Amino acid sequence: MTQPSKKSNEMNEFLENFSKAMFGGVGRAASIAQDICVECKGDASSFDDALSEKEYTISGKCQTCQDEFFTY
């Protein structure tokens, strides 16, 4: 089970509220605790590299959603 990155209480509260508003009521911390993507609700237990796994602890997005977001 992946753990959210360490942040201030204020930042964690902001990220929780943001993820709930943007992605249909599912909180970032709950998604990360269950290894599911906050955006697509799919599996988030496999990542291409350590940087992508770290990004998951920040955003709660799986590898596929990260790839779509960061590709331009």
FIVEX-868296 format. One record per residue: residue number from 0; x, y, z of N, C-alpha, C in turn; residue in three letters. Coordinates in pm, 1 decimal, always signed. Layout:
residues N
NODE bakol      n.X      n.Y      n.Z     ca.X     ca.Y     ca.Z      c.X      c.Y      c.Z lopa
NODE   NUM        X        Y        Z        X        Y        Z        X        Y        Z  Ala
...
This chain:
residues 72
NODE bakol      n.X      n.Y      n.Z     ca.X     ca.Y     ca.Z      c.X      c.Y      c.Z lopa
NODE     0    +84.7   -116.9     +0.0     +0.0     +0.0     +0.0    +89.8   +123.9     +0.0  Met
NODE     1    +61.9   +214.7    -91.5   +137.4   +338.7   -103.7    +87.7   +439.3     -1.1  Thr
NODE     2   +178.5   +518.0    +51.4   +142.3   +621.8   +147.9   +146.9   +758.6    +80.6  Gln
NODE     3    +52.3   +848.0   +113.6    +59.8   +983.9    +60.3   +189.5  +1050.5   +104.5  Pro
NODE     4   +237.9  +1143.0    +23.4   +359.1  +1215.0    +61.4   +330.1  +1302.5   +182.9  Ser
NODE     5   +432.9  +1331.1   +260.2   +415.6  +1411.0   +381.7   +399.3  +1557.7   +344.1  Lys
NODE     6   +290.6  +1615.3   +390.6   +258.7  +1754.5   +362.5   +200.2  +1817.2   +488.1  Lys
NODE     7   +192.0  +1947.6   +487.0   +128.9  +2015.9   +599.6    -19.5  +1979.0   +604.2  Ser
NODE     8    -80.1  +1995.3   +718.4   -222.9  +1967.8   +732.0   -305.7  +2053.3   +636.8  Asn
NODE     9   -265.7  +2176.7   +619.3   -338.0  +2267.0   +530.5   -331.1  +2218.5   +385.8  Glu
NODE    10   -214.4  +2174.6   +341.9   -199.5  +2124.7   +205.1   -277.0  +1995.5   +185.9  Met
NODE    11   -271.0  +1905.7   +283.1   -349.1  +1782.3   +273.1   -497.9  +1812.3   +264.2  Asn
NODE    12   -546.2  +1906.3   +342.3   -688.1  +1943.0   +338.1   -724.3  +1999.3   +201.0  Glu
NODE    13   -638.5  +2085.6   +146.6   -663.3  +2141.6    +13.8   -669.4  +2030.8    -91.4  Phe
NODE    14   -571.9  +1939.6    -89.3   -568.3  +1832.4   -188.2   -688.6  +1739.5   -176.4  Leu
NODE    15   -731.1  +1712.2    -54.7   -850.5  +1629.6    -35.1   -973.2  +1697.3    -95.1  Glu
NODE    16   -992.5  +1823.6    -61.3  -1108.4  +1896.9   -112.9  -1103.4  +1910.1   -264.0  Asn
NODE    17   -985.6  +1935.4   -318.7   -968.9  +1948.7   -463.1  -1001.5  +1817.1   -533.3  Phe
NODE    18   -946.8  +1707.2   -483.4   -971.7  +1578.4   -548.8  -1119.0  +1539.8   -540.7  Ser
NODE    19  -1183.2  +1569.0   -429.9  -1326.3  +1538.9   -417.4  -1408.4  +1620.7   -515.2  Lys
NODE    20  -1373.8  +1747.0   -532.1  -1447.3  +1834.6   -623.4  -1421.2  +1796.8   -769.8  Ala
NODE    21  -1298.2  +1764.6   -803.6  -1261.7  +1737.4   -942.6  -1296.8  +1596.2   -988.7  Met
NODE    22  -1291.1  +1499.9   -898.5  -1300.6  +1361.1   -940.8  -1415.7  +1284.9   -876.0  Phe
NODE    23  -1522.6  +1352.2   -847.4  -1643.8  +1283.7   -806.8  -1653.0  +1236.9   -663.8  Gly
NODE    24  -1598.6  +1312.8   -571.1  -1619.8  +1283.7   -430.8  -1524.0  +1185.0   -366.5  Gly
NODE    25  -1430.3  +1130.1   -442.6  -1333.4  +1036.0   -385.7  -1211.6  +1113.9   -339.4  Val
NODE    26  -1175.9  +1098.0   -215.8  -1061.0  +1169.0   -161.1   -929.3  +1107.9   -203.7  Gly
NODE    27   -829.9  +1191.7   -214.0   -695.7  +1151.0   -254.2   -637.2  +1047.9   -158.3  Arg
NODE    28   -644.4  +1073.7    -28.8   -584.2   +983.0    +69.8   -651.1   +845.6    +67.1  Ala
NODE    29   -782.7   +842.4    +55.1   -853.8   +714.3    +49.8   -817.4   +637.2    -76.1  Ala
NODE    30   -805.2   +706.1   -187.2   -765.9   +640.7   -312.5   -626.1   +581.9   -301.0  Ser
NODE    31   -533.0   +659.9   -248.4   -394.8   +613.6   -234.2   -388.2   +494.4   -139.2  Ile
NODE    32   -461.8   +499.0    -30.9   -461.7   +389.2    +66.2   -511.6   +258.9     +4.5  Ala
NODE    33   -598.2   +269.4    -96.9   -654.6   +151.0   -162.4   -585.6   +118.3   -294.9  Gln
NODE    34   -480.2   +193.6   -330.4   -408.6   +174.9   -457.4   -501.8   +184.9   -578.0  Asp
NODE    35   -591.5   +285.2   -573.4   -676.5   +313.5   -688.6   -653.5   +458.0   -732.3  Ile
NODE    36   -682.8   +483.0   -857.6   -661.2   +615.6   -914.9   -775.2   +708.9   -875.9  Cys
NODE    37   -740.0   +826.7   -830.6   -839.5   +925.2   -791.5   -920.3   +972.7   -912.3  Val
NODE    38   -862.3   +964.5  -1031.5   -930.0  +1014.8  -1151.2  -1015.0   +908.3  -1220.5  Glu
NODE    39   -953.2   +797.6  -1261.5  -1026.1   +696.7  -1340.0  -1081.3   +582.6  -1254.4  Cys
NODE    40  -1042.5   +577.5  -1128.0  -1083.5   +474.6  -1032.0  -1026.1   +337.2  -1064.1  Lys
NODE    41   -927.6   +331.2  -1154.8   -862.8   +205.4  -1191.0   -749.7   +170.8  -1096.2  Gly
NODE    42   -684.5    +58.5  -1124.4   -573.2     +9.7  -1044.2   -456.1   +107.7  -1050.7  Asp
NODE    43   -395.3   +131.0   -937.7   -279.1   +219.9   -931.2   -170.0   +154.7   -848.2  Ala
NODE    44   -136.1    +32.7   -883.9    -34.9    -40.1   -808.2    +92.8    -63.9   -888.0  Ser
NODE    45    +95.0    -21.4  -1013.4   +211.7    -44.2  -1097.8   +250.6    +85.1  -1169.2  Ser
NODE    46   +379.4   +120.0  -1161.2   +428.4   +244.3  -1221.0   +554.4   +216.8  -1301.3  Phe
NODE    47   +580.1   +302.3  -1399.6   +695.1   +285.1  -1488.4   +828.2   +309.5  -1419.0  Asp
NODE    48   +828.3   +397.9  -1320.5   +954.1   +432.6  -1254.3   +924.9   +496.4  -1118.6  Asp
NODE    49  +1031.2   +520.5  -1043.2  +1017.9   +575.8   -908.4   +954.9   +715.6   -910.0  Ala
NODE    50   +985.5   +794.2  -1012.1   +929.0   +928.4  -1020.6   +777.6   +923.6  -1038.8  Leu
NODE    51   +729.4   +832.2  -1120.8   +585.3   +817.3  -1141.2   +517.0   +768.8  -1013.7  Ser
NODE    52   +582.9   +680.6   -941.3   +526.6   +632.1   -814.9   +520.0   +746.1   -712.8  Glu
NODE    53   +623.7   +829.4   -710.6   +622.0   +944.8   -620.3   +510.6  +1041.2   -660.0  Lys
NODE    54   +491.5  +1062.4   -788.7   +383.1  +1149.7   -835.5   +248.6  +1097.6   -787.5  Glu
NODE    55   +232.0   +966.2   -785.2   +107.5   +908.4   -735.3    +81.9   +948.7   -590.1  Tyr
NODE    56   +186.8   +955.5   -508.6   +168.2   +995.4   -369.1   +129.3  +1142.6   -357.8  Thr
NODE    57   +153.1  +1218.9   -462.7   +117.4  +1360.6   -463.9    -22.0  +1381.1   -522.4  Ile
NODE    58    -45.3  +1325.2   -640.7   -169.2  +1352.9   -713.9   -276.2  +1246.1   -697.4  Ser
NODE    59   -234.6  +1122.7   -670.5   -330.4  +1012.8   -663.9   -366.7   +957.3   -800.5  Gly
NODE    60   -294.0   +998.3   -906.0   -323.1   +952.6  -1041.5   -239.7   +830.2  -1077.2  Lys
NODE    61   -304.7   +732.0  -1141.6   -236.1   +611.2  -1186.8   -140.1   +644.9  -1301.8  Cys
NODE    62    -63.2   +545.2  -1346.1    +33.6   +567.9  -1453.4    -34.2   +616.1  -1581.0  Gln
NODE    63   -146.0   +555.7  -1618.2   -216.5   +594.8  -1740.8   -264.5   +738.8  -1733.8  Thr
NODE    64   -324.3   +778.2  -1622.5   -373.9   +915.2  -1608.2   -257.3  +1014.9  -1601.6  Cys
NODE    65   -148.4   +975.6  -1539.7    -29.5  +1062.0  -1540.0    +22.0  +1080.2  -1681.9  Gln
NODE    66    +30.0   +970.6  -1757.5    +79.4   +979.3  -1894.7     -8.8  +1072.3  -1978.0  Asp
NODE    67   -139.8  +1061.8  -1962.0   -230.9  +1149.4  -2036.5   -216.0  +1294.8  -1993.0  Glu
NODE    68   -198.5  +1317.2  -1865.4   -187.1  +1454.8  -1813.7    -56.4  +1520.3  -1854.6  Phe
NODE    69    +54.7  +1446.7  -1846.1   +184.6  +1505.8  -1870.0   +229.6  +1500.8  -2016.6  Phe
NODE    70   +152.2  +1436.3  -2103.4   +185.7  +1432.5  -2245.8   +125.0  +1554.7  -2313.3  Thr
NODE    71   +206.5  +1624.2  -2387.8   +156.7  +1742.1  -2459.8   +212.5  +1749.9  -2596.2  Tyr
